[in-house]
């Protein structure tokens, strides 16, 4: 009887470790995709260049693969939202449209990390740039401020939104 219990325990331990290994491999693969896209984006920024559509598409696909493998990683969601806001030459989209496309990812970030001021500030800024001056934008701005009232980058972002929103009235 004791031998059967040891074998059962060993099998359960092997199954549990196998499960953990699968998760670790999945997260590691997601990280590789995200790092590849991040390095590509940083290269564009360092060179101060607008990516070609093919380069942009590759980074977009890599980040989508990372998100598919690790959907609750807010860093990958932040990167794809920023990528969607990037201007590419072949696509003729306005700043308003690009920011509008990033909104679902930014909303997801605020759902995953409701106390993260930068997530709220990014959502408020994207809503402002998408010309969606609505309740959601005000809520995002308020949540950003409440989460980090003394953070200077957050305060500057919100001040810009407020000044420009007031001037549009």
Z-matrix of the N, CA and C atoms (Angstrom, degrees):
N
C 1 1.447
C 2 1.530 1 111.06
N 3 1.329 2 117.77 1 -43.04
C 4 1.466 3 122.00 2 -179.56
C 5 1.527 4 109.89 3 -64.07
N 6 1.328 5 116.34 4 -36.62
C 7 1.471 6 121.15 5 -179.53
C 8 1.537 7 110.33 6 -65.48
N 9 1.341 8 117.48 7 -41.06
C 10 1.463 9 121.16 8 177.98
C 11 1.529 10 111.04 9 -64.00
N 12 1.311 11 116.98 10 -38.08
C 13 1.451 12 121.68 11 179.00
C 14 1.537 13 110.35 12 -65.87
N 15 1.338 14 116.46 13 -40.83
C 16 1.464 15 120.31 14 177.81
C 17 1.525 16 110.82 15 -63.86
N 18 1.322 17 117.21 16 -42.51
C 19 1.469 18 121.68 17 179.94
C 20 1.532 19 109.87 18 -64.99
N 21 1.325 20 116.69 19 -44.20
C 22 1.468 21 120.34 20 178.41
C 23 1.523 22 111.21 21 -61.97
N 24 1.319 23 116.14 22 -42.50
C 25 1.466 24 120.36 23 178.38
C 26 1.521 25 110.77 24 -63.82
N 27 1.318 26 117.40 25 -40.72
C 28 1.467 27 121.71 26 179.58
C 29 1.528 28 110.53 27 -65.23
N 30 1.315 29 117.19 28 -40.53
C 31 1.468 30 121.09 29 179.23
C 32 1.529 31 109.96 30 -65.13
N 33 1.335 32 116.23 31 -44.39
C 34 1.466 33 119.82 32 177.63
C 35 1.529 34 111.40 33 -61.44
N 36 1.320 35 116.82 34 -41.34
C 37 1.466 36 120.59 35 179.21
C 38 1.532 37 110.24 36 -63.99
N 39 1.318 38 117.43 37 -41.64
C 40 1.466 39 121.54 38 179.04
C 41 1.526 40 110.27 39 -64.47
N 42 1.330 41 117.35 40 -42.89
C 43 1.462 42 120.70 41 177.97
C 44 1.531 43 111.33 42 -62.72
N 45 1.319 44 116.41 43 -43.28
C 46 1.464 45 120.70 44 179.64
C 47 1.528 46 110.84 45 -63.81
N 48 1.330 47 116.50 46 -44.78
C 49 1.466 48 120.41 47 178.95
C 50 1.529 49 111.28 48 -65.20
N 51 1.328 50 116.50 49 -35.99
C 52 1.464 51 120.19 50 176.92
C 53 1.519 52 110.63 51 -64.27
N 54 1.310 53 116.71 52 -41.18
C 55 1.458 54 122.21 53 177.25
C 56 1.536 55 110.29 54 -61.19
N 57 1.330 56 116.58 55 -46.27
C 58 1.459 57 120.88 56 178.64
C 59 1.528 58 111.55 57 -63.31
N 60 1.323 59 116.72 58 -36.67
C 61 1.464 60 121.37 59 178.56
C 62 1.527 61 110.68 60 -64.75
N 63 1.321 62 116.59 61 -42.53
C 64 1.473 63 120.56 62 178.81
C 65 1.530 64 109.83 63 -61.86
N 66 1.320 65 117.34 64 -44.42
C 67 1.471 66 121.13 65 179.46
C 68 1.530 67 110.04 66 -63.63
N 69 1.322 68 116.90 67 -43.28
C 70 1.466 69 120.47 68 -179.48
C 71 1.531 70 110.70 69 -63.77
N 72 1.319 71 117.78 70 -41.88
C 73 1.465 72 120.91 71 178.04
C 74 1.525 73 111.32 72 -65.08
N 75 1.306 74 115.87 73 -39.59
C 76 1.468 75 120.82 74 178.30
C 77 1.528 76 110.47 75 -62.65
N 78 1.328 77 116.88 76 -46.01
C 79 1.465 78 120.91 77 179.72
C 80 1.527 79 111.36 78 -67.10
N 81 1.333 80 116.63 79 -37.92
C 82 1.464 81 119.94 80 178.89
C 83 1.525 82 110.60 81 -65.85
N 84 1.320 83 117.33 82 -41.10
C 85 1.467 84 121.06 83 177.99
C 86 1.523 85 110.49 84 -64.36
N 87 1.331 86 116.35 85 -42.37
C 88 1.470 87 120.56 86 177.36
C 89 1.527 88 110.07 87 -60.00
N 90 1.314 89 116.77 88 -42.38
C 91 1.462 90 120.74 89 179.39
C 92 1.524 91 111.50 90 -63.13
N 93 1.318 92 117.38 91 -39.04
C 94 1.472 93 120.50 92 178.46
C 95 1.528 94 110.85 93 -62.96
N 96 1.325 95 116.79 94 -44.23
C 97 1.465 96 120.15 95 177.46
C 98 1.536 97 110.77 96 -61.52
N 99 1.326 98 115.57 97 -44.74
C 100 1.469 99 119.87 98 -177.91
C 101 1.523 100 111.39 99 -66.42
N 102 1.324 101 117.50 100 -40.62
C 103 1.464 102 120.75 101 179.65
C 104 1.523 103 110.38 102 -64.27
N 105 1.325 104 116.84 103 -41.76
C 106 1.463 105 120.55 104 178.64
C 107 1.529 106 110.53 105 -58.82
N 108 1.323 107 116.31 106 -47.82
C 109 1.465 108 120.51 107 179.85
C 110 1.527 109 111.05 108 -65.94
N 111 1.321 110 116.96 109 -41.12
C 112 1.458 111 121.16 110 -179.41
C 113 1.524 112 111.59 111 -62.44
N 114 1.321 113 116.92 112 -43.62
C 115 1.469 114 120.41 113 178.57
C 116 1.523 115 110.75 114 -63.14
N 117 1.307 116 115.69 115 -38.53
C 118 1.464 117 119.98 116 178.42
C 119 1.533 118 110.38 117 -64.17
N 120 1.311 119 117.10 118 -45.46
C 121 1.466 120 122.00 119 -179.81
C 122 1.532 121 110.48 120 -63.94
N 123 1.345 122 116.48 121 -43.99
C 124 1.470 123 120.12 122 179.21
C 125 1.523 124 111.24 123 -62.82
N 126 1.315 125 115.78 124 -33.94
C 127 1.466 126 120.24 125 177.37
C 128 1.528 127 110.43 126 -63.00
N 129 1.325 128 117.47 127 -42.64
C 130 1.475 129 121.28 128 178.04
C 131 1.521 130 110.07 129 -62.73
N 132 1.343 131 114.70 130 -44.49
C 133 1.458 132 119.05 131 -177.78
C 134 1.528 133 111.19 132 -65.41
N 135 1.322 134 116.52 133 -41.57
C 136 1.463 135 121.09 134 -179.54
C 137 1.525 136 110.52 135 -63.33
N 138 1.318 137 116.22 136 -39.74
C 139 1.464 138 121.12 137 -179.90
C 140 1.524 139 111.79 138 -84.57
N 141 1.335 140 116.14 139 -5.32
C 142 1.467 141 122.28 140 -177.55
C 143 1.529 142 110.82 141 53.22
N 144 1.328 143 114.97 142 49.01
C 145 1.457 144 118.88 143 -178.44
C 146 1.524 145 110.98 144 -122.41
N 147 1.318 146 113.69 145 153.19
C 148 1.453 147 120.30 146 174.59
C 149 1.530 148 106.81 147 -85.97
N 150 1.335 149 117.29 148 128.27
C 151 1.470 150 118.42 149 -178.30
C 152 1.522 151 111.25 150 -69.26
N 153 1.322 152 115.00 151 153.05
C 154 1.461 153 118.67 152 171.92
C 155 1.521 154 106.80 153 -71.67
N 156 1.309 155 115.36 154 164.18
C 157 1.469 156 118.27 155 -179.97
C 158 1.527 157 110.51 156 -62.19
N 159 1.329 158 116.96 157 -37.71
C 160 1.466 159 121.06 158 180.00
C 161 1.534 160 110.65 159 -63.72
N 162 1.330 161 117.44 160 -42.54
C 163 1.471 162 121.34 161 177.89
C 164 1.528 163 110.27 162 -64.81
N 165 1.327 164 115.53 163 -44.29
C 166 1.463 165 120.81 164 179.88
C 167 1.532 166 110.13 165 -61.33
N 168 1.340 167 115.41 166 -44.38
C 169 1.470 168 121.44 167 -179.41
C 170 1.526 169 111.11 168 -60.71
N 171 1.332 170 116.67 169 -41.33
C 172 1.467 171 120.30 170 179.88
C 173 1.528 172 110.64 171 -63.23
N 174 1.332 173 116.66 172 -45.63
C 175 1.466 174 120.26 173 178.69
C 176 1.528 175 110.59 174 -63.26
N 177 1.321 176 116.25 175 -40.50
C 178 1.465 177 121.67 176 179.02
C 179 1.530 178 110.69 177 -61.54
N 180 1.319 179 116.47 178 -45.87
C 181 1.468 180 120.45 179 179.50
C 182 1.519 181 111.44 180 -63.46
N 183 1.325 182 116.95 181 -41.90
C 184 1.468 183 120.77 182 179.15
C 185 1.531 184 110.82 183 -61.60
N 186 1.323 185 116.45 184 -44.82
C 187 1.465 186 119.35 185 -179.78
C 188 1.526 187 111.34 186 -67.74
N 189 1.320 188 116.61 187 -36.11
C 190 1.469 189 119.19 188 176.29
C 191 1.523 190 110.91 189 -64.00
N 192 1.317 191 116.79 190 -39.50
C 193 1.463 192 119.83 191 177.56
C 194 1.526 193 110.45 192 -64.90
N 195 1.330 194 116.79 193 -40.70
C 196 1.468 195 120.68 194 178.46
C 197 1.529 196 110.53 195 -62.76
N 198 1.322 197 116.37 196 -42.54
C 199 1.469 198 120.59 197 -179.87
C 200 1.525 199 110.79 198 -67.83
N 201 1.294 200 116.31 199 -37.49
C 202 1.470 201 120.19 200 178.48
C 203 1.535 202 110.39 201 -61.93
N 204 1.330 203 116.58 202 -39.54
C 205 1.459 204 120.89 203 -178.97
C 206 1.533 205 112.44 204 -79.87
N 207 1.320 206 116.30 205 -30.41
C 208 1.459 207 120.98 206 -176.69
C 209 1.537 208 108.98 207 -137.90
N 210 1.344 209 116.65 208 73.14
C 211 1.471 210 120.91 209 -171.70
C 212 1.528 211 115.58 210 -66.98
N 213 1.302 212 118.55 211 -15.77
C 214 1.467 213 120.15 212 -177.47
C 215 1.527 214 112.86 213 -103.56
N 216 1.329 215 116.41 214 19.04
C 217 1.458 216 120.20 215 178.13
C 218 1.532 217 108.71 216 -92.77
N 219 1.336 218 117.67 217 106.37
C 220 1.465 219 119.72 218 -175.85
C 221 1.529 220 113.50 219 -65.77
N 222 1.327 221 117.11 220 -23.68
C 223 1.464 222 119.53 221 -179.54
C 224 1.532 223 111.22 222 -66.81
N 225 1.311 224 116.88 223 -40.62
C 226 1.469 225 120.08 224 178.08
C 227 1.525 226 110.94 225 -68.11
N 228 1.323 227 116.14 226 -37.17
C 229 1.467 228 120.25 227 177.45
C 230 1.527 229 110.52 228 -65.28
N 231 1.327 230 116.78 229 -38.90
C 232 1.462 231 121.45 230 177.56
C 233 1.529 232 110.21 231 -63.15
N 234 1.324 233 115.52 232 -43.27
C 235 1.473 234 119.88 233 -178.70
C 236 1.520 235 111.82 234 -65.10
N 237 1.334 236 117.22 235 -41.35
C 238 1.470 237 117.96 236 -179.14
C 239 1.527 238 110.61 237 -71.47
N 240 1.331 239 117.40 238 -33.19
C 241 1.474 240 119.59 239 176.33
C 242 1.525 241 109.78 240 -63.62
N 243 1.332 242 116.73 241 -43.66
C 244 1.470 243 120.34 242 178.15
C 245 1.529 244 110.81 243 -65.03
N 246 1.318 245 116.95 244 -38.60
C 247 1.472 246 120.58 245 178.83
C 248 1.527 247 110.46 246 -64.25
N 249 1.322 248 116.89 247 -40.59
C 250 1.464 249 120.24 248 179.43
C 251 1.525 250 111.84 249 -64.98
N 252 1.316 251 116.63 250 -24.34
C 253 1.463 252 120.79 251 178.78
C 254 1.531 253 112.27 252 -85.01
N 255 1.344 254 116.45 253 -6.73
C 256 1.462 255 121.87 254 -178.71
C 257 1.515 256 110.84 255 -78.06
N 258 1.299 257 115.49 256 137.07
C 259 1.462 258 121.04 257 178.76
C 260 1.533 259 109.29 258 -79.51
N 261 1.317 260 115.43 259 132.46
C 262 1.467 261 120.39 260 174.56
C 263 1.519 262 108.38 261 -118.81
N 264 1.312 263 117.30 262 148.62
C 265 1.464 264 121.13 263 -174.31
C 266 1.527 265 114.54 264 -64.36
N 267 1.340 266 120.12 265 -52.80
C 268 1.476 267 118.70 266 -173.58
C 269 1.520 268 114.73 267 -68.69
N 270 1.317 269 116.62 268 -26.44
C 271 1.461 270 117.89 269 -178.58
C 272 1.516 271 108.36 270 -91.06
N 273 1.287 272 115.14 271 130.97
C 274 1.458 273 119.63 272 -179.67
C 275 1.523 274 107.99 273 -103.54
N 276 1.325 275 114.76 274 79.45
C 277 1.458 276 119.36 275 176.31
C 278 1.515 277 107.50 276 -116.38
N 279 1.287 278 114.77 277 149.12
C 280 1.462 279 119.90 278 179.68
C 281 1.527 280 109.50 279 -82.62
N 282 1.316 281 115.34 280 165.51
C 283 1.457 282 121.38 281 175.77
C 284 1.531 283 109.59 282 -58.22
N 285 1.320 284 115.74 283 -37.36
C 286 1.465 285 121.99 284 178.63
C 287 1.528 286 110.47 285 -60.75
N 288 1.329 287 117.43 286 -47.86
C 289 1.472 288 121.68 287 -179.41
C 290 1.523 289 111.43 288 -65.98
N 291 1.331 290 116.44 289 -41.87
C 292 1.475 291 119.54 290 -179.40
C 293 1.529 292 110.28 291 -62.39
N 294 1.321 293 116.59 292 -42.81
C 295 1.467 294 119.40 293 179.15
C 296 1.523 295 111.25 294 -68.01
N 297 1.304 296 117.13 295 -36.91
C 298 1.465 297 121.01 296 177.95
C 299 1.540 298 110.24 297 -61.62
N 300 1.337 299 116.51 298 -38.17
C 301 1.470 300 120.90 299 179.27
C 302 1.526 301 112.62 300 -66.77
N 303 1.322 302 116.83 301 -25.08
C 304 1.468 303 119.96 302 -178.20
C 305 1.534 304 112.85 303 -84.59
N 306 1.319 305 117.33 304 -14.00
C 307 1.465 306 120.89 305 -173.66
C 308 1.534 307 115.29 306 -58.57
N 309 1.345 308 120.21 307 -42.68
C 310 1.471 309 117.71 308 -179.98
C 311 1.532 310 113.05 309 -59.58
N 312 1.324 311 117.24 310 -36.41
C 313 1.467 312 120.65 311 179.02
C 314 1.525 313 110.86 312 -69.81
N 315 1.323 314 116.28 313 -39.86
C 316 1.460 315 120.12 314 179.84
C 317 1.528 316 110.86 315 -68.59
N 318 1.316 317 116.91 316 -36.29
C 319 1.473 318 119.99 317 176.12
C 320 1.528 319 110.18 318 -64.26
N 321 1.322 320 115.45 319 -41.07
C 322 1.468 321 120.40 320 179.62
C 323 1.533 322 110.41 321 -62.73
N 324 1.331 323 116.43 322 -38.69
C 325 1.468 324 120.52 323 178.05
C 326 1.525 325 109.94 324 -60.92
N 327 1.330 326 116.65 325 -46.03
C 328 1.473 327 119.05 326 -178.22
C 329 1.524 328 111.57 327 -67.38
N 330 1.327 329 117.35 328 -27.41
C 331 1.470 330 119.69 329 174.79
C 332 1.522 331 111.36 330 -72.42
N 333 1.340 332 116.28 331 -37.63
C 334 1.467 333 120.29 332 -179.97
C 335 1.527 334 112.00 333 -72.96
N 336 1.331 335 115.86 334 -38.85
C 337 1.468 336 121.04 335 -176.47
C 338 1.534 337 109.83 336 -130.67
N 339 1.332 338 117.15 337 75.77
C 340 1.457 339 120.61 338 -174.74
C 341 1.528 340 115.23 339 -65.29
N 342 1.305 341 118.79 340 -15.15
C 343 1.466 342 120.69 341 179.79
C 344 1.529 343 111.99 342 -100.75
N 345 1.327 344 118.17 343 5.40
C 346 1.464 345 121.72 344 -176.60
C 347 1.523 346 109.72 345 -87.23
N 348 1.296 347 116.44 346 107.88
C 349 1.467 348 122.34 347 -176.03
C 350 1.526 349 112.28 348 -59.71
N 351 1.324 350 117.28 349 -39.84
C 352 1.463 351 119.52 350 -177.83
C 353 1.524 352 112.04 351 -65.98
N 354 1.325 353 117.21 352 -34.84
C 355 1.466 354 119.97 353 175.57
C 356 1.524 355 111.18 354 -61.26
N 357 1.328 356 115.19 355 -45.24
C 358 1.470 357 119.76 356 178.59
C 359 1.518 358 111.22 357 -65.66
N 360 1.334 359 116.59 358 -40.69
C 361 1.472 360 119.71 359 -179.68
C 362 1.528 361 110.79 360 -66.03
N 363 1.327 362 116.91 361 -40.26
C 364 1.474 363 119.64 362 177.80
C 365 1.528 364 110.72 363 -63.05
N 366 1.346 365 116.56 364 -39.80
C 367 1.460 366 120.14 365 178.01
C 368 1.527 367 110.59 366 -65.23
N 369 1.314 368 117.28 367 -45.50
C 370 1.469 369 120.68 368 179.77
C 371 1.526 370 110.86 369 -60.80
N 372 1.329 371 117.00 370 -43.79
C 373 1.462 372 120.79 371 -178.98
C 374 1.530 373 111.45 372 -66.62
N 375 1.322 374 116.72 373 -41.87
C 376 1.475 375 119.75 374 178.42
C 377 1.525 376 111.01 375 -65.44
N 378 1.326 377 116.82 376 -39.44
C 379 1.470 378 120.00 377 176.56
C 380 1.525 379 109.96 378 -62.62
N 381 1.319 380 116.20 379 -42.42
C 382 1.464 381 120.43 380 178.71
C 383 1.533 382 110.10 381 -61.52
N 384 1.329 383 116.49 382 -48.52
C 385 1.470 384 120.37 383 -179.18
C 386 1.524 385 112.31 384 -66.08
N 387 1.337 386 116.28 385 -27.26
C 388 1.469 387 120.70 386 177.00
C 389 1.527 388 111.02 387 -82.76
N 390 1.326 389 115.31 388 1.40
C 391 1.460 390 123.06 389 -179.76
C 392 1.524 391 112.54 390 61.57
N 393 1.322 392 115.12 391 34.65
C 394 1.457 393 121.73 392 175.96
C 395 1.531 394 107.91 393 -106.75
N 396 1.301 395 115.00 394 77.25
C 397 1.468 396 121.42 395 -177.35
C 398 1.523 397 108.73 396 -87.07
N 399 1.312 398 115.22 397 74.19
C 400 1.457 399 121.06 398 -172.62
C 401 1.525 400 111.39 399 -124.07
N 402 1.312 401 115.26 400 -170.02
C 403 1.460 402 121.50 401 -178.93
C 404 1.527 403 111.33 402 -59.09
N 405 1.331 404 117.10 403 -41.83
C 406 1.469 405 120.31 404 -178.57
C 407 1.528 406 110.86 405 -61.30
N 408 1.328 407 117.35 406 -39.87
C 409 1.455 408 120.27 407 179.06
C 410 1.534 409 110.63 408 -65.31
N 411 1.331 410 116.34 409 -44.47
C 412 1.465 411 119.80 410 178.84
C 413 1.529 412 110.74 411 -63.44
N 414 1.324 413 116.71 412 -42.18
C 415 1.465 414 120.63 413 178.75
C 416 1.527 415 110.68 414 -61.55
N 417 1.335 416 116.47 415 -42.71
C 418 1.468 417 120.42 416 179.43
C 419 1.523 418 110.60 417 -63.54
N 420 1.320 419 116.79 418 -42.80
C 421 1.470 420 120.39 419 179.11
C 422 1.524 421 110.88 420 -63.68
N 423 1.314 422 116.68 421 -43.27
C 424 1.471 423 120.78 422 179.48
C 425 1.525 424 110.17 423 -64.22
N 426 1.334 425 116.95 424 -45.09
C 427 1.466 426 120.22 425 179.94
C 428 1.529 427 111.56 426 -63.42
N 429 1.327 428 117.16 427 -37.03
C 430 1.468 429 120.52 428 177.53
C 431 1.524 430 109.67 429 -62.54
N 432 1.317 431 115.86 430 -46.18
C 433 1.463 432 119.95 431 -178.78
C 434 1.525 433 111.47 432 -66.55
N 435 1.327 434 116.80 433 -44.00
C 436 1.467 435 120.47 434 -178.85
C 437 1.529 436 110.54 435 -64.50
N 438 1.338 437 117.32 436 -36.64
C 439 1.472 438 121.14 437 -179.08
C 440 1.518 439 112.47 438 -70.94
N 441 1.332 440 117.18 439 -31.19
C 442 1.471 441 120.10 440 -178.47
C 443 1.527 442 109.77 441 -148.34
N 444 1.326 443 117.54 442 71.68
C 445 1.464 444 120.20 443 -174.51
C 446 1.529 445 114.43 444 -64.83
N 447 1.318 446 118.09 445 -22.68
C 448 1.468 447 120.72 446 -177.38
C 449 1.525 448 113.09 447 -105.28
N 450 1.319 449 117.33 448 8.78
C 451 1.455 450 120.57 449 -179.13
C 452 1.530 451 109.16 450 -82.91
N 453 1.315 452 116.84 451 116.71
C 454 1.466 453 120.50 452 -175.30
C 455 1.526 454 114.34 453 -62.76
N 456 1.343 455 120.96 454 -43.47
C 457 1.472 456 118.39 455 177.73
C 458 1.530 457 112.64 456 -61.03
N 459 1.316 458 116.65 457 -37.79
C 460 1.463 459 120.60 458 178.11
C 461 1.534 460 109.09 459 -65.79
N 462 1.305 461 116.69 460 -45.77
C 463 1.468 462 120.63 461 -179.32
C 464 1.529 463 111.34 462 -62.21
N 465 1.338 464 116.87 463 -41.68
C 466 1.475 465 119.91 464 178.63
C 467 1.520 466 111.00 465 -63.81
N 468 1.328 467 116.61 466 -43.69
C 469 1.470 468 120.82 467 179.13
C 470 1.519 469 110.55 468 -59.51
N 471 1.319 470 116.61 469 -47.55
C 472 1.464 471 120.93 470 -178.30
C 473 1.530 472 111.54 471 -67.66
N 474 1.321 473 116.66 472 -34.05
C 475 1.465 474 120.53 473 178.25
C 476 1.533 475 110.00 474 -65.45
N 477 1.330 476 116.59 475 -42.19
C 478 1.476 477 120.94 476 178.17
C 479 1.525 478 110.07 477 -61.69
N 480 1.325 479 116.33 478 -46.11
C 481 1.467 480 120.67 479 179.66
C 482 1.529 481 109.56 480 -60.33
N 483 1.324 482 116.31 481 -47.12
C 484 1.470 483 120.09 482 -177.67
C 485 1.528 484 111.39 483 -62.99
N 486 1.313 485 117.21 484 -47.26
C 487 1.465 486 120.67 485 -178.52
C 488 1.535 487 110.91 486 -61.45
N 489 1.321 488 116.22 487 -45.73
C 490 1.469 489 119.67 488 -178.30
C 491 1.522 490 111.53 489 -71.87
N 492 1.320 491 117.58 490 -33.06
C 493 1.472 492 120.31 491 177.26
C 494 1.527 493 110.08 492 -68.00
N 495 1.323 494 116.51 493 -41.05
C 496 1.463 495 120.55 494 179.66
C 497 1.528 496 110.77 495 -65.07
N 498 1.329 497 116.35 496 -36.76
C 499 1.469 498 119.40 497 -178.24
C 500 1.533 499 111.89 498 -72.93
N 501 1.331 500 117.75 499 -20.18
C 502 1.478 501 121.24 500 179.13
C 503 1.515 502 112.03 501 -82.13
N 504 1.337 503 116.96 502 -14.12
C 505 1.478 504 119.96 503 -177.35
C 506 1.503 505 111.26 504 -77.27
